[in-house]
Amino acid sequence: MNTSQKLLWNLYAGAVGALTAMLAAKAVNAAWELATGDAPPEPNDPEVPLRRALTWAIASGVGIGLSQLLVNRFAAGQWTRVMGTPAPRFNKSTLRI
């Protein structure tokens, strides 16, 4: 895979990822409001009970993470379909101690 295709993939994946994160955050906020009837808490506020802050952090992390996973897989599939080659893989980094 040449450098221009890698650059194109990075731009494509970055744009799709950013848009997905914004939309997923709005969806998670709306789901929280629908489920609880309240606005999402500010987890860093010491006035918010720890249990509520943790519940919000877990719910938002799972919701946004799951949407990123699904969209990244979709984007890679579309890349393969359109370009005829597998999408470039993200470099795996290993930590050796």
Buried (B, 14 or more C-beta within 10 A) or exposed (E): EEEEBEEBBEEBBEEBBEEBBEEBBEEBBEBBEEEBEEEBBEBEEEEBEEEBBEBBEEBBEEBBEEBBEEBBEEBBEEBEEEBEEEBBEEEEEEEEE
